[in-house]
């Protein structure tokens, strides 16, 4: 069994049945140490003894195995203990330890927004994504931070969550303007789908216009379906009874038509390697959003702060780095065609 798949089943292979035994196993060799740290994530739900917390702190600070450090930091976060150790993990050389530290800090130190804002500038997308979600969930991100990530972050998984939380923070007219631009221009289908969903919630005339012009005939099946549901929700009708001309957006600069690939001739960004979304006009008097060709691809969306039913410690062999699989089995974003 590979190391990655061993972590997938680690929750069923705890090296001890009680906290004292798990604490002792933290002082042993791998993989028992890693399995013990992971088992203590579950045990931490009901609190941990001071001696166990001290052992986890030592593990988080000194062990060479990054996965073990990640699980130790997670256990401390679930227990709500040792905020300073968690803050130190935000500077860990391993990106997934840093990403876990963001989640742990949001649990152990609610309101510790300074370190989370600094994490928005991390080089790894998962760290930025987790920081953005942690801030937005407590309404501490603010509209300007969300807009900045939406306009400037090169990874779809981060932009998607900026889009998701934007309607809560931005004034309605500005939110509609930005989400319409995202729906027309962003190269990530998950990002465009989230924009369509948000436009349906906002439900203004301009939001409906954007859904008709740029969503109903998007090249992605998922975006089209989301846009149809959003438009029906905004109009208060059943999606089956939605009255929209087929290919309504094809006459506009953003129309690509159902099933058509994107490209300069259609105004839709073509599939390909990942890229930032290009210029999104903002501010009073900004022109109505049209589609501009932008090279880019889409990405699958990763996990976020909060409970995750997937076991920690798993990743598919051969997928790592900034665009690969998380060690907890969730996915970060990967470039590619999203038609």
C-alpha positions as CSV (number, residue, x, y, z in Angstrom):
1,X,0.0,0.0,0.0
2,X,1.4,3.4,-0.9
3,X,2.0,6.1,1.6
4,X,-0.9,8.1,0.2
5,X,-3.4,5.3,0.4
6,X,-2.2,4.4,3.9
7,X,-3.3,7.8,5.1
8,X,-6.7,7.3,3.5
9,X,-7.4,4.4,5.9
10,X,-5.6,5.8,8.9
11,X,-8.7,6.6,10.8
12,X,-9.4,2.9,11.0
13,X,-5.9,2.1,12.1
14,X,-5.4,4.3,15.2
15,X,-2.4,2.9,17.1
16,X,-4.2,3.1,20.4
17,X,-7.7,3.0,21.8
18,X,-7.4,5.9,24.2
19,X,-5.9,9.3,24.4
20,X,-3.0,8.2,26.6
21,X,-2.0,5.6,24.2
22,X,-2.2,8.0,21.2
23,X,-0.1,10.5,23.1
24,X,2.5,7.8,23.7
25,X,2.4,6.9,20.0
26,X,3.3,10.5,19.1
27,X,6.8,9.8,20.4
28,X,7.2,6.7,18.2
29,X,8.2,6.1,14.7
30,X,6.4,6.7,11.4
31,X,3.7,5.8,10.4
32,X,2.4,5.3,14.0
33,X,3.2,8.9,14.8
34,X,1.2,10.2,11.9
35,X,-1.7,7.8,12.6
36,X,-1.7,9.0,16.2
37,X,-1.9,12.6,15.2
38,X,-4.8,12.0,12.9
39,X,-6.6,10.0,15.5
40,X,-6.2,12.9,17.9
41,X,-8.1,15.1,15.5
42,X,-11.2,13.1,16.3
43,X,-10.4,12.9,20.0
44,X,-10.0,16.7,20.2
45,X,-13.7,17.2,19.6
46,X,-14.3,16.4,23.2
47,X,-11.1,18.1,24.5
48,X,-7.6,17.0,25.2
49,X,-5.5,16.7,28.3
50,X,-2.7,19.2,28.8
51,X,-0.1,16.5,28.4
52,X,-1.6,15.5,25.0
53,X,-1.7,19.2,23.9
54,X,2.0,19.5,24.8
55,X,2.9,16.4,22.8
56,X,1.0,17.8,19.8
57,X,2.8,21.1,20.1
58,X,6.1,19.2,20.1
59,X,5.0,17.2,17.1
60,X,3.8,20.3,15.1
61,X,7.1,22.1,15.8
62,X,9.7,19.3,15.4
63,X,8.6,16.3,13.3
64,X,10.1,16.0,9.8
65,X,7.0,14.5,8.2
66,X,4.7,17.3,6.9
67,X,1.6,15.3,7.0
68,X,2.1,14.6,10.7
69,X,2.6,18.3,11.3
70,X,-0.6,19.0,9.4
71,X,-2.6,16.6,11.5
72,X,-1.1,17.9,14.8
73,X,-2.0,21.4,13.8
74,X,-5.5,20.3,12.9
75,X,-5.9,18.6,16.2
76,X,-4.8,21.7,18.1
77,X,-7.3,23.8,16.1
78,X,-10.2,21.4,16.8
79,X,-9.3,21.5,20.5
80,X,-9.1,25.3,20.4
81,X,-5.6,25.2,22.1
82,X,-2.2,26.6,21.6
83,X,-2.9,29.5,19.3
84,X,0.8,30.6,19.2
85,X,1.8,27.2,17.8
86,X,-0.9,27.4,15.2
87,X,0.3,30.9,14.2
88,X,3.8,29.5,13.8
89,X,2.5,26.9,11.4
90,X,1.3,29.7,9.1
91,X,5.0,29.9,8.2
92,X,5.6,26.2,7.7
93,X,7.6,25.3,4.6
94,X,4.9,22.9,3.6
95,X,1.9,24.5,1.9
96,X,-0.7,22.1,3.2
97,X,0.5,22.6,6.8
98,X,0.0,26.3,6.2
99,X,-3.5,25.7,4.7
100,X,-4.4,23.6,7.7
101,X,-3.1,26.3,10.0
102,X,-5.4,28.9,8.5
103,X,-8.4,26.6,9.3
104,X,-7.1,25.8,12.8
105,X,-6.5,29.4,13.6
106,X,-10.0,30.4,12.5
107,X,-11.3,27.8,15.0
108,X,-8.9,28.4,17.9
109,X,-8.7,32.1,17.7
110,X,-11.9,33.6,16.2
111,X,-11.2,37.2,15.3
112,X,-7.5,36.7,14.7
113,X,-8.0,38.5,11.3
114,X,-4.5,40.0,11.0
115,X,-2.7,36.6,10.3
116,X,-5.5,35.5,8.1
117,X,-5.2,38.7,6.0
118,X,-1.5,38.0,5.6
119,X,-2.3,34.5,4.5
120,X,-4.2,36.0,1.6
121,X,-0.8,36.8,0.0
122,X,0.5,33.2,0.4
123,X,2.1,31.7,-2.8
124,X,-0.2,28.7,-2.6
125,X,-3.8,28.9,-3.7
126,X,-5.2,26.6,-1.0
127,X,-3.8,28.9,1.7
128,X,-5.3,31.9,0.1
129,X,-8.6,30.2,-0.4
130,X,-8.9,29.0,3.2
131,X,-7.9,32.5,4.4
132,X,-10.5,34.1,2.3
133,X,-13.3,31.8,3.4
134,X,-12.3,32.1,7.0
135,X,-12.5,35.8,6.8
136,X,-15.7,35.9,4.8
137,X,-17.6,33.5,7.0
138,X,-17.2,36.0,9.9
139,X,-17.9,39.0,7.6
140,X,-14.3,40.2,8.3
141,X,-13.2,40.1,4.6
142,X,-15.0,43.2,3.4
143,X,-15.9,44.0,-0.1
144,X,-12.5,45.4,-1.2
145,X,-10.7,42.2,-0.2
146,X,-13.2,40.1,-2.1
147,X,-13.0,42.4,-5.2
148,X,-9.2,42.3,-5.1
149,X,-9.2,38.5,-5.0
150,X,-11.8,38.4,-7.7
151,X,-9.8,40.6,-10.0
152,X,-6.3,39.6,-9.3
153,X,-6.0,36.0,-8.0
154,X,-4.7,33.7,-10.7
155,X,-6.5,30.6,-9.4
156,X,-10.1,29.7,-10.1
157,X,-10.7,28.1,-6.6
158,X,-9.9,31.4,-4.9
159,X,-11.9,33.5,-7.3
160,X,-14.9,31.2,-6.9
161,X,-15.1,31.9,-3.2
162,X,-14.7,35.6,-3.7
163,X,-17.7,35.5,-6.0
164,X,-19.7,33.4,-3.5
165,X,-19.3,35.9,-0.7
166,X,-19.3,39.1,-2.8
167,X,-23.1,39.7,-2.7
168,X,-23.0,39.7,1.1
169,X,-20.4,42.5,1.3
170,X,-20.8,44.7,-1.8
171,X,-23.6,47.2,-2.6
172,X,-26.1,45.5,-4.8
173,X,-25.4,47.5,-8.0
174,X,-21.7,47.0,-7.7
175,X,-22.1,43.3,-7.0
176,X,-24.3,42.8,-10.0
177,X,-21.9,44.7,-12.2
178,X,-18.9,42.6,-11.1
179,X,-20.7,39.2,-11.2
180,X,-22.0,40.0,-14.7
181,X,-18.4,40.7,-15.8
182,X,-17.3,37.5,-14.2
183,X,-20.0,35.5,-16.0
184,X,-19.0,37.1,-19.3
185,X,-15.2,36.9,-18.9
186,X,-13.8,34.5,-16.3
187,X,-12.1,31.5,-17.8
188,X,-13.1,29.2,-14.9
189,X,-16.5,27.4,-15.4
190,X,-16.9,27.0,-11.6
191,X,-16.3,30.7,-11.1
192,X,-18.9,31.6,-13.9
193,X,-21.4,29.2,-12.4
194,X,-21.0,30.8,-9.0
195,X,-21.5,34.2,-10.5
196,X,-24.7,33.0,-12.2
197,X,-26.0,31.7,-9.0
198,X,-25.2,35.0,-7.2
199,X,-27.0,37.0,-10.0
200,X,-30.1,34.9,-9.5
201,X,-30.0,35.7,-5.8
202,X,-29.6,39.4,-6.4
203,X,-32.5,39.3,-8.9
204,X,-32.3,42.8,-10.4
205,X,-33.2,43.6,-14.0
206,X,-29.6,44.0,-14.8
207,X,-28.8,40.7,-13.1
208,X,-31.4,38.9,-15.3
209,X,-30.1,40.6,-18.4
210,X,-26.6,39.3,-17.6
211,X,-27.9,35.8,-17.1
212,X,-29.7,35.9,-20.4
213,X,-26.8,37.4,-22.3
214,X,-23.9,35.5,-20.9
215,X,-25.2,32.5,-18.9
216,X,-28.0,30.8,-20.9
217,X,-25.7,29.9,-23.8
218,X,-22.4,29.5,-21.9
219,X,-20.2,26.8,-23.4
220,X,-20.2,24.9,-20.1
221,X,-23.2,22.7,-19.4
222,X,-22.9,23.4,-15.7
223,X,-22.9,27.1,-16.2
224,X,-25.9,27.0,-18.5
225,X,-27.9,24.9,-16.1
226,X,-27.0,27.1,-13.2
227,X,-27.9,30.2,-15.1
228,X,-31.3,28.8,-16.1
229,X,-32.1,27.9,-12.5
230,X,-30.9,31.3,-11.3
231,X,-33.0,33.2,-13.9
232,X,-36.0,31.1,-13.0
233,X,-35.5,31.7,-9.3
234,X,-35.2,35.5,-9.9
235,X,-38.4,35.5,-11.9
236,X,-40.2,33.2,-9.5
237,X,-41.0,30.5,-12.1
238,X,-40.2,26.8,-12.4
239,X,-37.1,26.2,-14.5
240,X,-39.1,24.0,-16.7
241,X,-41.4,26.9,-17.6
242,X,-38.6,29.5,-18.1
243,X,-39.3,31.5,-21.2
244,X,-35.9,32.4,-22.8
245,X,-35.1,32.4,-26.4
246,X,-32.6,29.7,-27.3
247,X,-29.2,31.2,-27.9
248,X,-30.3,34.6,-26.6
249,X,-26.8,35.6,-25.8
250,X,-25.3,34.7,-29.2
251,X,-25.9,38.1,-30.7
252,X,-24.0,39.8,-27.9
253,X,-20.3,40.0,-27.7
254,X,-20.3,37.3,-25.1
255,X,-22.4,34.6,-26.7
256,X,-20.9,31.3,-27.6
257,X,-24.0,29.2,-28.0
258,X,-24.8,25.9,-26.3
259,X,-22.1,23.4,-26.8
260,X,-19.9,25.8,-28.7
261,X,-16.3,26.1,-27.7
262,X,-15.1,29.4,-26.6
263,X,-12.7,31.6,-28.5
264,X,-12.0,35.0,-29.9
265,X,-14.8,34.7,-32.5
266,X,-17.4,34.1,-29.8
267,X,-16.0,36.3,-27.1
268,X,-15.7,33.4,-24.7
269,X,-12.3,32.6,-23.2
270,X,-10.9,29.4,-24.7
271,X,-9.9,26.4,-22.6
272,X,-6.3,25.9,-21.8
273,X,-3.9,26.7,-19.0
274,X,-5.1,28.7,-16.0
275,X,-5.1,32.4,-16.1
276,X,-6.5,35.4,-14.2
277,X,-9.8,36.6,-15.4
278,X,-8.7,39.7,-17.1
279,X,-10.1,43.2,-16.6
280,X,-13.3,43.4,-14.6
281,X,-14.7,46.9,-14.9
282,X,-15.8,48.4,-11.6
283,X,-16.9,51.7,-10.2
284,X,-19.6,54.3,-11.1
285,X,-20.1,54.7,-14.8
286,X,-18.3,51.5,-15.7
287,X,-19.4,50.1,-19.1
288,X,-21.8,47.2,-19.2
289,X,-19.7,44.0,-19.1
290,X,-18.9,42.4,-22.4
291,X,-16.9,39.3,-23.1
292,X,-13.2,39.7,-23.8
293,X,-11.1,36.8,-25.0
294,X,-8.9,35.6,-22.1
295,X,-6.7,32.6,-22.3
296,X,-7.4,30.3,-19.4
297,X,-8.9,27.2,-18.1
298,X,-11.1,26.0,-15.4
299,X,-10.5,24.3,-12.1
300,X,-12.1,22.0,-9.6
301,X,-12.8,23.6,-6.3
302,X,-11.1,22.5,-3.1
303,X,-12.2,22.2,0.5
304,X,-12.8,24.9,2.9
305,X,-12.6,25.7,6.6
306,X,-15.0,23.6,8.6
307,X,-16.0,20.0,9.0
308,X,-15.1,17.8,6.1
309,X,-16.4,14.2,5.9
310,X,-13.5,13.0,3.9
311,X,-10.7,11.4,5.7
312,X,-7.5,13.4,6.2
313,X,-4.2,12.3,4.7
314,X,-5.3,11.1,1.2
315,X,-4.1,12.2,-2.2
316,X,-4.1,10.5,-5.5
317,X,-0.6,9.3,-6.5
318,X,1.1,11.7,-8.9
319,X,-0.9,14.8,-8.0
320,X,0.7,17.4,-5.9
321,X,1.8,21.0,-6.0
322,X,-0.2,24.2,-6.4
323,X,-2.7,22.7,-8.8
324,X,-3.1,19.1,-7.5
325,X,-4.9,17.1,-5.0
326,X,-5.1,18.0,-1.3
327,X,-3.7,15.5,1.2
328,X,-7.2,15.3,2.7
329,X,-8.7,14.0,-0.5
330,X,-10.3,17.3,-1.7
331,X,-9.1,19.1,-4.7
332,X,-7.5,22.4,-5.5
333,X,-7.9,23.8,-8.9
334,X,-6.4,22.4,-12.0
335,X,-6.1,24.0,-15.4
336,X,-7.9,22.5,-18.4
337,X,-10.8,22.8,-20.7
338,X,-14.2,23.3,-19.0
339,X,-16.6,22.9,-21.8
